[in-house]
Structure formats: C-alpha cells, structure tokens
Amino acid sequence: MNLTLFVTIAVLTEGVTDYIRSILGEKAKIPAVIITLALGIAVCVLSKSDVFSFFSIDLPYRIGCVLSGILISRGSNYLHDLLKKLN
C-alpha cells in the first residue's frame, strides 16, 4: 500500500460519510465517527489494504487491515478539516 492509495481511501471514506450523513439528515442517531470508522475498516479489509505491510510489519489475521481502517478513518477527518480550511 503506497501513500497515494492511503490518501485516496481516506478521501473516499470521508466523502461517503458526508453522503450518508446528508441522506440520514441532522437528526441521525449514528455519529459521523462511527460511520467513518466502519467505512474505513470495511474498505481496508475488503481491499486487503494494510499500511503496516508498507513498513514491513506483518500482523496476523487481517489485524493490519483493521488497524489500517482505523488509521484511515482518523486520517480522513484530519484531511477533511485541512481541505475545509483551505477553501
């Protein structure tokens, strides 16, 4: 997994989260953090994206994919905030 793919998945996760939140409306009982976390983990597990393998760290049982999904979900928030400030 390279840095470009990591950023792409983070942006995709944030974008899909924004769409889901707009569909559900402001009164949705599911916090955006939960949606972003679920999407990040799902995308990484399904695409077998493992940030840790990039650093030659082998984790068993797709734990690396799950942890990568958590990192991506957090990274998408930071990236979204940065893009918002730039606009």
Stockholm file with secondary structure:
# STOCKHOLM 1.0

chainA/1-87         MNLTLFVTIAVLTEGVTDYIRSILGEKAKIPAVIITLALGIAVCVLSKSDVFSFFSIDLPYRIGCVLSGILISRGSNYLHDLLKKLN
#=GR chainA/1-87 SS CCHHHHHHHHHHHHHHHHHHHHHHCTTCSSCHHHHHHHHHHHHHHHHTCCHHHHTTCCCSTTHHHHHHHHHHHHHHHHHHHHHHHHC
#=GC SS_cons        CCHHHHHHHHHHHHHHHHHHHHHHCTTCSSCHHHHHHHHHHHHHHHHTCCHHHHTTCCCSTTHHHHHHHHHHHHHHHHHHHHHHHHC
//
